[in-house]
């Protein structure tokens, strides 16, 4: 049974990804920072799919926490390694640049971009040694086209997209693929403060997407069927941006 780590896996898109990977037979490590109760629900859903998993709490923006938590898991599971990493954890702190506070910029960059770096750097060595691995980064429409009020979020997600393309070339010879999935407007906690009625008129499909639709794209990239796809960004946005 291959092991997958999903950051920000307690709810929303992260939960849907955990459930999809469980359906595919993965042992799922569910990362969360503060939402223990929601993470426990996700673990129940994973087990309902006939698989199993474990909660792995840490703040992705804290390098020491990242390395300590993952090292502890590795110490308890000798001979195993995390074959599939889904960098999904992210936060939004929207504001126009002229009013954006330093902490709003720094916190978003730290979680969305630095978090990707800390975890990926720590796990990539084992994937290379194992000569097999999948890294799937959940980015955003914001990182592709930019959205007003989200200069911090757009910058962070664009950074992850660039890193995805670069890293894909670094590790391809070792049978490790690196790809990204870019959701548009998806019904989740991150978009619950948005006006869906108004915004859906901008979307050719005239609706918001679901977390499960994003999870299907992630599941494909995690599968053997995607073994020759690397450095790609798959849009899941209903035609809003192509």
SULGITA-V663287 format. One record per residue. PSI is psi as a letter, one per 30 degrees, with the letter a starting at -180 (999 if undefined). Layout:
PSI, PSI
This chain:
k, l, k, k, k, j, k, h, g, f, l, b, e, e, e, e, e, e, e, e, e, e, e, f, g, k, k, k, j, j, k, l, e, f, i, e, e, e, e, e, e, e, e, e, e, e, e, f, g, g, a, l, a, k, k, i, k, l, j, f, f, j, e, e, e, e, e, e, e, e, e, e, e, e, e, f, i, k, f, l, l, j, e, k, k, j, j, f, k, l, l, k, i, k, l, k, e, f, g, k, l, e, e, e, e, e, e, e, e, e, e, e, e, e, e, e, e, e, e, e, e, e, f, e, e, e, e, e, e, f, h, k, l, k, k, j, k, j, b, l, e, e, f, e, f, k, k, k, f, h, e, e, e, e, e, e, e, e, e, e, e, e, e, e, e, e, e, e, f, e, g, e, f, g, h, k, k, j, l, l, k, j, k, b, j, k, j, l, e, f, g, f, g, l, j, e, e, e, f, f, f, f, k, e, f, h, l, l, l, l, e, e, e, e, e, e, e, e, e, e, f, f, l, f, f, g, f, g, j, k, g, l, j, k, k, i, g, g, g, e, k, 999
